[in-house]
Amino acid sequence: KLRSMFQSNGDECDGSTNKHEGNQSSSTTIKTSTMLHHGCRSIHKALKFAIGQKLLDIAIDPQGMTPEIYLCGARQFQHDVIAFELLFRVVVNRDETGVERAAKDFLVEPGPMERAVTASHLMSLESSQIQAIREALRALVVPSSSIGSMFVKRAGESAGEFSDGENNRRLNVEDFYRDERLMEESINMLEAKGFGALSLDEALSIINRRC
């Protein structure tokens, strides 16, 4: 009887020990999986931020290395930026039709990658579209410039030459910073056209350099 009692107690102890070890193993697996998940997400975000910042620097050109932007080059750049953006897009699930749904980042401000996509879209507009934005912004600073250019002509210049000179004049961000109302109206206009991810000086940098 004593032998059977000791055996049964031993079996119970072994079962309790195995169960405890199993719980520890399961807990360790969950912790490892969680650490790997958050680690991968951190690496993913860091890479997206770094590459996005490099692409944004190319678009904004803070060092002044690209004084002119041509449409063919802008469209190639847009193609490359979108390729990187798709690479870093997080897919969370598929809907009933099998279409992948990307995760939405509820950020206060768009990150460098989102701003680079917006910048590439702005610089890839048709010449007529970029010119319309340029003229709309210029009209905010000098509302009468478009009307005045129809009646005023400089000595030795044709009307066409005068118009071209006005159209090619660079927009100065300081003109907008001096007047809070102009600043607000220009930002609202860019947002309405889908370029709100860019600051005004970033947008003007692209608009002034687009040929």
Disulfide bonds with the S-S distance in Angstrom:
none
